[in-house]
Amino acid sequence: MRPQLESALPRAWLRRGPLAVALLPLSWLFGLLGALRRRLYATGMLTSTRLPVPVIVVGNIFVGGTGKTPLTIWLVQALRAAGFTPGVISRGYGASQAAPRLLGPDSLPQDVGDEPLLIAARAACPVMVGRDRVAAGRALLAVRPEVDLILADDGLQHYALQRDIEIVLCDSRGNGNGWLLPAGPLREPAGRRRDFTVVNASGPVAGVPASAIRMRLEGAIAERLADGREARALATFAQPDGLHQASTPPRLLAAAGIGNPGRFFATLRAAGLDFMEMPLPDHYDFATNPFAEVAADIILITEKDAVKCRQLDALKNDPRLWVVPVTARIDGALLDQLLEKLRGRSPA
């Protein structure tokens, strides 16, 4: 029953059909409780804490993945180039410990989560994982006092941590049917306040203002998982002699354990590839090898999945696996406006 429900709800969330309508009373209750909680923080009945450095929260109100990790990596790199020394705090989905933990070279995805590991590797910045964002922020500043700006990966709803700037990210799904969970996909009302809206989509998105800052994810190469030094242009995988000197193109499989696998598949199709699709659950742990019985010459996976595959002998040594890194390309106006807001931020 649970797998069927998990499959049906995302489809129901995109329109106001019978299933969504049946769940509306629960959405009203969810919305009422959320509004009460926000009110308690606004009036000081629940305590919120300001850290001594600026805090930028990157998140989404649409449940699931919208591209926060590539956006966070881009922000770290752009703010560092502007003269800041940024650090990142994250909940660390699936992390085994609640207490704050600084990521290091020996950190494992089962201990700290897959996305924080990817951010630490790609952005080359200190990352602290912890369920309590305030405690994580304090711990990060204690061990890395040079950090003068904190990016909170996710955490829009973690109101115990005061923030200076909020960035809400959405993708081509927009706000879905516009209803709150569980009748719709939204954690908070679509009209919640924010400083910036970033949309990870190439065309217009219903319910998203035209003034939203555009972001696109680009991936043009693939790196062999077993040897990250070997890289190929994605387009070569469509050629008959691209890899095997055969008369027919290699059989391709694309697998993605992210919030919106379709976005990864669209990137590959844009490169001219024809492949079988294997959507996996978000944060899939690969405890069972999904590729063991697959008849494919090449298997293309996301960076997020590669973080976990590298920990498993059966996968890290599979020569069929190739990782497709993606890079966020964002309108430069976002950085300019961020810097303008940061200049006006008063010290804590």
SEPA-37217 format. One record per residue: residue in three letters; x, y, z of N, C-alpha, C in turn. Coordinates in steps of 0.02 Angstrom, whole numbers, padded with zeros to 5 digits, always signed. Atoms other than C-alpha are relative to their C-alpha. Layout:
N
ALAXYZXYZXYZ/...
***
This chain:
348
MET+00041-00060+00000+00000+00000+00000+00043+00063+00000/ARG-00042-00060-00004+00140+00123+00045+00032+00016-00068/PRO-00028-00018+00065+00231+00109-00124-00052+00026-00048/GLN+00053-00023+00044+00065+00131-00214-00018+00073+00016/LEU+00016-00068-00021+00027+00286-00111+00055+00049-00019/GLU-00056-00043+00017+00201+00358-00138+00003+00014-00075/SER+00002-00010+00073+00177+00335-00325-00060+00043-00020/ALA+00061-00036+00019+00000+00406-00330+00001+00073+00021/LEU+00002-00069-00025+00027+00563-00225+00035+00050-00045/PRO-00032-00050+00044+00155+00651-00337-00042+00016-00061/ARG+00044-00014+00058+00035+00631-00483-00060+00041+00021/ALA+00059-00036-00024-00112+00691-00380+00016+00073+00017/TRP-00020-00067-00020-00014+00844-00321+00004+00049-00058/LEU-00007-00044+00057-00003+00913-00497-00068+00025-00026/ARG+00067-00024+00021-00192+00935-00517-00048-00007+00059/ARG+00050+00002-00053-00347+00956-00411-00052-00053-00015/GLY+00044+00056+00015-00419+00784-00440-00032-00029+00062/PRO+00038+00030-00056-00523+00667-00329+00043-00015+00061/LEU-00042+00017-00057-00378+00607-00221+00022+00062+00038/ALA-00021-00062-00032-00315+00783-00188-00058+00032+00039/VAL+00059-00029-00033-00491+00844-00146-00017-00039+00064/ALA+00015+00040-00059-00517+00699-00025+00047+00015+00058/LEU-00049-00013-00052-00360+00750+00069-00001+00073+00024/LEU+00001-00071-00017-00405+00935+00082-00010+00013+00075/PRO+00007-00015-00072-00468+00928+00264+00065-00008+00038/LEU-00064+00008-00033-00298+00863+00317+00047+00058-00017/SER-00040-00058+00020-00216+01004+00219-00019+00062+00040/TRP+00021-00057-00040-00320+01132+00312+00029-00004+00070/LEU-00029+00009-00067-00263+01059+00477+00075+00013-00001/PHE-00072-00011+00008-00083+01057+00417+00016+00074-00005/GLY-00011-00072+00008-00096+01238+00365-00012+00039+00064/LEU+00016-00034-00063-00175+01290+00530+00057-00009+00050/LEU-00055+00013-00046-00037+01207+00631+00063+00038-00021/GLY-00058-00036+00024+00097+01284+00521-00006+00075+00014/ALA+00010-00071-00013+00021+01458+00538+00009+00015+00074/LEU-00007-00009-00072+00011+01437+00727+00074-00001+00021/ARG-00071+00005-00017+00193+01385+00736+00038+00063-00022/ARG-00033-00061+00023+00250+01534+00631-00018+00059+00044/ARG+00022-00055-00044+00148+01649+00742+00036-00003+00067/LEU-00034+00007-00064+00228+01581+00900+00072+00024-00005/TYR-00067-00026+00009+00400+01618+00830-00001+00076-00010/ALA+00003-00072+00013+00347+01791+00769-00012+00040+00063/THR+00016-00035-00062+00282+01839+00942+00051-00013+00055/GLY-00050+00014-00050+00431+01768+01035-00019-00053+00050/MET+00020+00054-00046+00335+01630+01123+00043-00062-00012/LEU-00051+00050+00015+00452+01509+01035+00064+00038-00017/THR-00063-00037+00005+00635+01560+01039+00034-00012-00067/SER-00042+00005+00059+00735+01598+00883+00066+00034+00014/THR-00067-00022-00016+00920+01633+00879+00033+00031-00062/ARG-00039-00032+00053+01027+01752+00775+00073-00017+00010/LEU-00071+00014-00003+01203+01696+00737+00040+00064-00014/PRO-00039-00061+00008+01346+01823+00735+00023+00014-00071/VAL-00017-00013+00070+01368+01808+00546-00065-00004-00041/PRO+00060+00005+00041+01242+01828+00404-00018-00072-00017/VAL+00025+00067+00016+01134+01676+00366-00045+00005-00061/ILE+00042+00005+00060+01062+01636+00194-00030-00070-00001/VAL+00034+00064+00003+00932+01498+00188-00020-00014-00072/VAL+00019+00023+00067+00911+01402+00024-00048-00058+00009/GLY+00048+00055-00009+00756+01294+00017-00055+00001-00051/ASN+00058+00004+00045+00595+01248-00069-00062-00014+00042/ILE+00064+00015-00034+00413+01241-00019-00033-00060-00033/PHE+00025+00059+00034+00377+01104-00147+00039-00060+00029/VAL-00033+00056-00033+00413+00940-00057+00042-00039-00052/GLY-00044+00037+00045+00559+00843-00133+00052+00045-00031/GLY-00057-00035+00028+00704+00897-00241-00019+00049-00055/THR+00009-00050+00052+00707+01055-00346+00067+00025-00028/GLY-00066-00022+00023+00895+01078-00368+00038+00041+00051/LYS-00032-00040-00052+00949+01151-00200+00075-00011+00003/THR-00072+00014-00008+01118+01064-00197+00042+00037-00053/PRO-00039-00040+00049+01183+01137-00363-00004+00075+00013/LEU+00006-00071-00015+01115+01307-00312+00045+00019+00059/THR-00042-00014-00059+01203+01298-00143+00074+00001-00020/ILE-00070+00001+00023+01367+01251-00228+00016+00063-00039/TRP-00010-00062+00038+01348+01397-00349+00007+00060+00047/LEU-00002-00056-00047+01314+01517-00204+00066+00002+00038/VAL-00064+00002-00036+01467+01459-00107+00055+00028-00044/GLN-00054-00021+00045+01579+01484-00258-00005+00074-00018/ALA+00009-00070+00019+01503+01652-00306+00015+00047+00058/LEU-00012-00042-00059+01509+01723-00129+00074+00000+00019/ARG-00072+00003-00013+01688+01663-00106+00036+00047-00048/ALA-00031-00044+00049+01736+01753-00267-00012+00074+00017/ALA+00016-00069-00018+01652+01909-00196+00035+00022+00065/GLY-00039-00019-00058+01765+01905-00043-00021-00030+00066/PHE+00024+00032-00061+01667+01804+00085+00036-00067+00011/THR-00024+00067-00017+01722+01646+00175-00061-00040+00024/PRO+00063+00033-00018+01561+01544+00171+00010-00070+00028/GLY+00006+00069-00023+01518+01385+00265-00072-00021-00008/VAL+00067+00027+00011+01367+01271+00249-00021-00041+00060/ILE+00031+00045-00049+01252+01193+00377-00057-00037-00034/SER+00050+00042+00033+01134+01052+00330-00029-00049+00050/ARG+00032+00052-00040+01011+00933+00409+00034-00067-00011/GLY-00032+00064+00014+01096+00788+00322-00051-00056+00000/TYR+00053+00051+00004+00953+00676+00264+00029-00070+00012/GLY-00023+00068-00015+00976+00502+00339+00060-00004+00045/ALA-00059+00000-00043+01120+00556+00451-00015-00039+00064/SER+00011+00046-00056+01143+00433+00594+00003+00034+00067/GLN-00007-00034-00064+01181+00561+00730-00034+00067-00002/ALA+00034-00064-00005+01084+00712+00791+00049+00057+00013/ALA-00048-00051-00019+01235+00806+00861+00037+00027-00060/PRO-00038-00029+00056+01330+00926+00746+00064-00039-00014/ARG-00060+00037+00021+01469+00845+00646+00030+00035-00061/LEU-00034-00032+00056+01597+00929+00534+00022-00054-00049/LEU-00020+00049+00051+01624+00837+00371+00075+00000-00009/GLY-00071+00008+00013+01798+00769+00340+00011-00050-00055/PRO-00015+00046+00054+01887+00659+00215-00025-00071+00012/ASP+00023+00067-00015+01827+00502+00305-00075-00004+00012/SER+00073+00001-00013+01643+00552+00320-00035-00046-00050/LEU+00038+00047+00040+01519+00425+00255-00072+00025-00010/PRO+00068-00024+00013+01349+00458+00175-00051-00024+00050/GLN+00048+00024-00050+01259+00349+00302+00006+00037+00066/ASP-00009-00038-00062+01330+00458+00440-00020+00073-00006/VAL+00010-00072+00007+01312+00633+00368-00048+00018-00057/GLY+00044-00015+00056+01198+00617+00215+00038+00008-00065/ASP-00034-00002+00066+01236+00616+00029+00009+00071-00026/GLU-00005-00068+00027+01200+00798-00015+00055+00041+00034/PRO-00055-00037-00031+01317+00874+00117+00069-00022-00025/LEU-00063+00024+00026+01458+00763+00054+00014+00028-00069/LEU-00008-00027+00067+01428+00822-00123+00017+00074+00003/ILE-00015-00072-00007+01426+01005-00069+00072+00011+00023/ALA-00068-00008-00025+01588+00985+00029+00051-00014-00054/ALA-00047+00018+00052+01673+00903-00119+00001+00051-00057/ARG+00003-00045+00057+01613+01019-00256+00014+00073+00018/ALA-00008-00070-00018+01612+01184-00161+00064+00012+00040/ALA-00063-00006-00038+01771+01149-00059-00007+00049+00058/CYS+00012-00044-00057+01701+01232+00096-00017-00042+00061/PRO+00019+00038-00059+01671+01179+00277-00075-00011+00002/VAL+00071+00018-00005+01505+01088+00301-00012-00033+00067/MET+00019+00029-00065+01426+01052+00470-00071-00028-00006/VAL+00066+00033+00003+01282+00929+00481-00028-00006+00071/GLY+00032+00007-00065+01158+00929+00624-00075+00012-00006/ARG+00073-00008+00003+00971+00914+00654-00022+00069+00025/ASP+00014-00066-00027+00971+01076+00756+00044+00050-00039/ARG-00039-00045+00042+01023+01213+00633+00038+00052+00041/VAL-00034-00048-00042+01065+01336+00772+00063-00031+00030/ALA-00058+00034-00028+01180+01210+00857+00052-00014-00053/ALA-00047+00012+00055+01257+01166+00689+00037+00063-00019/GLY-00032-00063+00017+01290+01349+00651+00052+00021+00052/ARG-00046-00017-00054+01370+01380+00820+00062-00045-00002/ALA-00056+00048+00003+01476+01223+00804+00047+00016-00058/LEU-00041-00017+00059+01535+01275+00630+00044+00061+00015/LEU-00038-00060-00015+01588+01448+00691+00053-00013+00053/ALA-00049+00016-00052+01677+01371+00841+00062-00033-00028/VAL-00058+00036+00027+01788+01258+00737+00030+00034-00061/ARG-00025-00037+00059+01803+01371+00584-00016+00075+00009/PRO+00016-00070-00014+01808+01549+00652+00009+00047-00059/GLU-00009-00043+00059+01860+01616+00482-00064+00007-00040/VAL+00064-00003+00037+01684+01582+00416-00037+00064+00018/ASP+00035-00064-00012+01595+01749+00396-00069+00003-00032/LEU+00067+00004+00029+01436+01691+00310-00021-00073-00001/ILE+00024+00069-00002+01329+01536+00330-00057-00009-00049/LEU+00055+00021+00044+01222+01453+00197-00034-00060+00032/ALA+00038+00055-00028+01085+01342+00267-00032-00038-00058/ASP+00028+00042+00052+01050+01202+00144-00066-00029+00024/ASP+00068+00015-00023+00862+01181+00162-00010+00037+00067/GLY+00011-00033-00064+00786+01241+00326-00046+00060-00003/LEU+00047-00056+00001+00655+01367+00268-00049-00004+00058/GLN+00048+00008-00054+00539+01294+00399+00033-00006+00068/HIS-00036+00005-00063+00674+01290+00535+00005+00070+00030/TYR+00005-00069-00021+00618+01454+00613+00039+00015+00064/ALA-00041-00012-00059+00724+01430+00769+00065+00036-00019/LEU-00059-00035+00025+00867+01497+00662-00022+00062-00038/GLN+00015-00061+00037+00849+01678+00612+00043+00004-00062/ARG-00035-00005+00064+00898+01716+00435-00003+00071-00027/ASP-00003-00066+00030+00949+01871+00340-00030+00000-00070/ILE+00025+00005+00069+00902+01811+00166-00029-00069-00010/GLU+00031+00064+00018+00783+01676+00106-00004-00005-00076/ILE+00005+00015+00071+00796+01599-00067-00044-00061-00009/VAL+00046+00055+00013+00651+01491-00123+00010-00024-00072/LEU-00014+00030+00065+00689+01373-00267-00059-00044-00021/CYS+00051+00044+00028+00561+01290-00379+00024-00024-00068/ASP-00019+00025+00066+00569+01190-00540-00060+00003-00046/SER+00052-00004+00051+00458+01159-00691-00070-00018+00026/ARG+00064+00018-00029+00321+01090-00578-00034+00059+00035/GLY+00028-00060-00031+00295+01263-00503-00024-00015+00071/ASN+00030+00013-00065+00178+01251-00354-00049-00059-00004/GLY+00046+00056+00007+00088+01096-00418-00072+00025-00002/ASN+00070-00021-00002-00098+01110-00380-00011+00058+00048/GLY+00005-00058-00044-00061+01249-00255-00024-00014+00070/TRP+00025+00018-00066-00122+01154-00102+00056-00025+00045/LEU-00048+00024-00050-00031+01112+00058-00004-00076+00006/LEU+00000+00071-00015+00018+00936+00109-00059-00018+00044/PRO-00016+00052+00050-00054+00806+00095-00041+00004-00064/ALA+00040-00006+00061-00180+00867-00036+00041+00028-00057/GLY-00045-00028+00050-00041+00958-00127+00072-00009+00022/PRO-00071+00012-00014+00149+00965-00130+00033+00053+00043/LEU-00031-00057-00032+00175+01124-00029+00007-00007+00075/ARG-00012+00000-00072+00253+01133+00144-00028+00063+00033/GLU+00026-00064-00024+00198+01314+00161-00039+00032-00058/PRO+00038-00032+00054+00079+01428+00064+00045+00028-00055/ALA-00040-00023+00058+00139+01476-00109+00019+00074+00007/GLY-00014-00071-00007+00133+01659-00059+00043+00019+00059/ARG-00043-00016-00058+00250+01644+00090+00053+00051-00020/ARG-00049-00050+00015+00374+01785+00103+00067-00033-00018/ARG-00068+00021+00017+00548+01766+00029+00035+00060-00030/ASP-00038-00055+00030+00687+01879-00032+00010-00011-00075/PHE-00011+00016+00070+00718+01789-00196-00036-00065-00018/THR+00026+00062+00028+00631+01660-00304+00045-00019-00058/VAL-00041+00026+00054+00742+01554-00414-00038-00059-00031/VAL+00037+00053+00033+00662+01441-00544+00047-00040-00044/ASN-00043+00047+00035+00755+01289-00609-00039-00029-00059/ALA+00038+00021+00059+00670+01278-00779+00018+00044-00058/SER-00019-00038+00060+00698+01334-00957-00055+00046-00025/GLY+00055-00040+00026+00525+01403-00996-00043+00028+00056/PRO+00046-00028-00050+00381+01492-00908-00029-00056+00045/VAL+00027+00048-00048+00315+01404-00752-00062+00030+00032/ALA+00063-00024-00028+00134+01422-00695+00008+00015+00074/GLY-00001-00018-00071+00117+01513-00530+00064+00032+00023/VAL-00065-00030-00019+00296+01580-00532+00006+00067-00036/PRO-00002-00066+00032+00319+01766-00563+00054+00004-00054/ALA-00047-00008+00056+00406+01817-00723+00066+00030+00023/SER-00060-00032-00026+00530+01914-00616+00047-00049+00035/ALA-00042+00049-00034+00598+01753-00540+00066-00008-00037/ILE-00067+00007+00029+00784+01726-00569+00007-00070-00029/ARG-00004+00064+00036+00819+01588-00695+00064-00038+00018/MET-00057+00045-00012+00932+01441-00660-00008-00059-00048/ARG+00001+00061+00040+00979+01299-00775+00058-00044+00020/LEU-00052+00048-00016+01080+01143-00745+00031-00027-00064/GLU-00035+00022+00060+01211+01099-00873+00045-00060+00017/GLY-00043+00058-00006+01296+00931-00893+00022-00022-00068/ALA-00024+00015+00067+01405+00899-01044+00048-00059-00002/ILE-00048+00055-00001+01524+00763-00986-00023-00054+00049/ALA+00010+00054-00049+01524+00598-00892+00068-00026+00020/GLU-00062+00026-00027+01661+00528-00781-00010-00072+00023/ARG+00007+00069-00021+01689+00343-00756+00008-00005+00076/LEU+00000+00005-00073+01648+00301-00575+00063-00036+00025/ALA-00057+00039-00023+01788+00173-00561+00066+00037-00007/ASP-00061-00039+00010+01916+00301-00619-00021+00071-00020/GLY+00026-00067+00013+01861+00483-00602+00043+00041-00047/ARG-00043-00038+00046+02007+00538-00711-00021-00010-00073/GLU+00022+00013+00069+01924+00464-00867-00067+00034-00012/ALA+00061-00038+00014+01795+00582-00939-00014+00000-00075/ARG+00021-00003+00071+01697+00588-01102-00058+00049-00007/ALA+00058-00041+00016+01578+00707-01183-00062-00045-00004/LEU+00061+00041+00001+01400+00645-01161-00019-00020-00070/ALA+00021+00014+00069+01370+00655-01348+00033-00062-00028/THR-00036+00057+00028+01499+00517-01378-00036-00066+00016/PHE+00034+00062-00018+01387+00389-01293-00055-00017-00050/ALA+00050+00013+00051+01265+00405-01438+00031-00026-00064/GLN-00034+00021+00062+01396+00356-01566+00015-00074+00001/PRO-00013+00073+00003+01417+00176-01626+00069-00020+00024/ASP-00068+00018-00021+01604+00179-01596+00024+00041+00059/GLY-00019-00043-00055+01599+00291-01445+00041-00035+00053/LEU-00035+00036-00053+01660+00156-01326+00025-00068-00021/HIS-00013+00071+00011+01660-00018-01397+00021-00017-00072/GLN-00016+00012+00070+01705+00005-01581-00050-00048-00032/ALA+00053+00044+00026+01541-00082-01617-00037+00036-00056/SER+00037-00029+00055+01425-00055-01764-00065+00032+00023/THR+00061-00030-00027+01280-00004-01652+00018+00039+00064/PRO-00014-00038-00061+01273+00124-01510-00004-00045+00062/PRO+00005+00039-00062+01299+00056-01333-00070+00006+00029/ARG+00064-00001-00035+01145+00011-01234+00007+00042+00063/LEU-00006-00047-00055+01118+00153-01112-00057-00008+00050/LEU+00049-00004-00054+01029+00156-00944+00016+00063+00040/ALA-00009-00059-00044+01003+00317-00844-00038-00013+00064/ALA+00030+00012-00065+00969+00300-00658+00008+00062+00043/ALA-00003-00061-00041+00928+00439-00535-00039-00010+00064/GLY+00033+00002-00065+00890+00431-00349-00004+00069+00029/ILE+00008-00070-00021+00845+00615-00334-00075+00016+00004/GLY+00069-00017-00010+00685+00708-00295-00041+00003-00064/ASN+00034-00006+00065+00642+00737-00478+00043-00032-00054/PRO-00043+00034+00049+00726+00603-00587-00009+00025-00071/GLY+00014-00024+00068+00643+00674-00742+00046+00057-00021/ARG-00044-00056+00016+00755+00826-00731+00068-00026-00025/PHE-00063+00031+00022+00911+00717-00746-00007-00031-00069/PHE+00011+00031+00065+00836+00620-00890-00005+00052-00055/ALA+00006-00053+00050+00795+00783-00980+00069+00027-00019/THR-00068-00023+00014+00977+00838-00965+00035-00047-00050/LEU-00031+00049+00044+01033+00677-01049-00031+00002-00070/ARG+00033-00003+00066+00904+00690-01188+00023+00062-00038/ALA-00023-00061+00032+00962+00868-01221+00069-00010-00033/ALA-00065+00016+00029+01133+00792-01258-00006-00049-00059/GLY+00012+00043+00058+01053+00682-01392+00002-00074+00016/LEU-00005+00071-00018+01053+00518-01294-00068-00034+00001/ASP+00059+00042-00002+00926+00378-01308+00015-00055+00051/PHE-00017+00045-00055+00916+00269-01152-00062-00027+00035/MET+00052+00024-00045+00812+00165-01034+00003+00041+00064/GLU+00004-00039-00061+00753+00254-00877-00006-00045+00061/MET+00008+00034-00063+00774+00192-00699-00006+00053+00056/PRO+00008-00046-00056+00699+00317-00576+00003-00038+00066/LEU-00008+00030-00066+00748+00274-00397-00028+00047+00053/PRO+00024-00044-00054+00679+00339-00231+00053+00051+00018/ASP-00047-00052-00021+00757+00501-00172+00043-00025+00058/HIS-00049+00022-00051+00913+00468-00065+00005-00077+00002/TYR-00005+00073+00003+00913+00286-00122+00068-00022+00028/ASP-00062+00018-00035+01043+00194-00015+00041-00054-00035/PHE-00036+00052+00039+01095+00059-00142+00018-00061+00043/ALA-00011+00061-00039+01086-00074-00006-00011-00062-00043/THR+00010+00050+00052+01019-00180-00149+00025+00029-00066/ASN-00028-00025+00063+01114-00163-00313-00053-00001-00054/PRO+00053+00000+00051+00983-00106-00441+00025-00016-00070/PHE-00028+00010+00067+01103-00136-00586+00024-00072-00011/ALA-00029+00067+00003+01148-00317-00550-00025-00040-00060/GLU+00029+00039+00055+01030-00390-00681-00015+00042-00061/VAL+00015-00046+00055+01027-00243-00800+00044-00015-00061/ALA-00037+00011+00063+01077-00277-00981+00014+00067-00032/ALA-00019-00065+00028+01162-00112-01017+00076+00003-00005/ASP-00072-00009+00009+01334-00066-01083+00025+00060+00042/ILE-00018-00061-00036+01334+00106-01000-00058+00018+00046/ILE+00050-00022-00049+01243+00164-00843+00020+00070+00023/LEU-00013-00069-00018+01234+00351-00815-00037+00016+00065/ILE+00030-00015-00065+01204+00409-00635+00015+00072+00020/THR-00009-00068-00024+01193+00573-00540+00059+00003+00050/GLU-00053-00009-00050+01330+00645-00429-00024-00020+00069/LYS+00028+00017-00066+01216+00623-00279+00001-00075+00011/ASP-00001+00073-00005+01200+00436-00313+00072-00025+00002/ALA-00069+00022+00002+01386+00422-00348+00033+00003+00069/VAL-00027-00005-00068+01425+00478-00169-00008-00066+00037/LYS+00013+00064-00035+01347+00315-00106+00029-00059-00038/CYS-00027+00055+00039+01401+00203-00249+00075-00009+00011/ARG-00072+00005-00012+01584+00243-00212+00017-00037+00065/GLN-00013+00034-00063+01564+00162-00041-00012-00075-00005/LEU+00019+00070+00007+01509-00007-00111+00042-00033-00054/ASP-00046+00033+00046+01632-00127-00193-00034-00022-00064/ALA+00035+00026+00058+01502-00202-00310-00017+00055-00051/LEU+00019-00055+00043+01463-00031-00379+00060+00042-00021/LYS-00056-00044+00017+01624+00070-00370+00047-00031-00051/ASN-00043+00034+00048+01712-00062-00475-00036-00022-00063/ASP+00039+00018+00059+01573-00082-00603+00021+00048-00057/PRO-00024-00044+00053+01650-00014-00766-00055+00032-00041/ARG+00056-00029+00038+01478+00023-00836-00024+00066+00028/LEU+00027-00060-00033+01444+00164-00712+00040+00062-00017/TRP-00029-00066+00016+01476+00342-00768-00041+00054+00036/VAL+00032-00054-00038+01437+00497-00664-00006+00062-00044/VAL+00011-00060+00039+01362+00652-00745-00003+00060+00047/PRO+00002-00061-00042+01412+00811-00650-00043+00053-00033/VAL+00038-00057+00027+01294+00958-00670+00022+00063+00036/THR-00020-00065-00026+01333+01141-00644-00057+00049-00009/ALA+00053-00050+00003+01208+01278-00604+00025+00062-00037/ARG-00013-00063+00033+01205+01427-00721-00057+00047+00019/ILE+00051-00044-00030+01115+01575-00642+00013+00072-00022/ASP-00004-00070+00018+01077+01753-00692+00043+00037+00052/GLY-00045-00035-00044+01214+01862-00619-00034+00051+00045/ALA+00036-00049-00042+01083+01981-00550-00011-00027+00070/LEU+00011+00029-00067+01057+01860-00405+00058+00019+00046/LEU-00057-00016-00042+01234+01886-00340+00001+00075+00016/ASP+00000-00072-00012+01223+02075-00361-00050+00019+00053/GLN+00052-00017-00048+01061+02084-00264+00015-00030+00069/LEU-00020+00030-00064+01126+01965-00129+00051+00045+00035/LEU-00052-00041-00029+01280+02073-00102-00029+00066+00025/GLU+00032-00062-00022+01171+02229-00090-00036-00010+00066/LYS+00034+00014-00063+01066+02148+00046+00049-00014+00057/LEU-00049+00017-00051+01218+02083+00139+00035+00063+00026/ARG-00033-00063-00022+01296+02257+00144-00044+00037+00050/GLY+00045-00034-00046+01142+02319+00235-00015-00039+00063/ARG+00013+00043-00058+01146+02180+00364+00039+00026+00060/SER-00034-00024-00060+01184+02244+00540+00027-00059+00040/PRO-00029+00055-00038+01299+02139+00652-00046-00022+00056/ALA+00042+00027-00054+01216+02025+00781+00026+00026+00067/
***
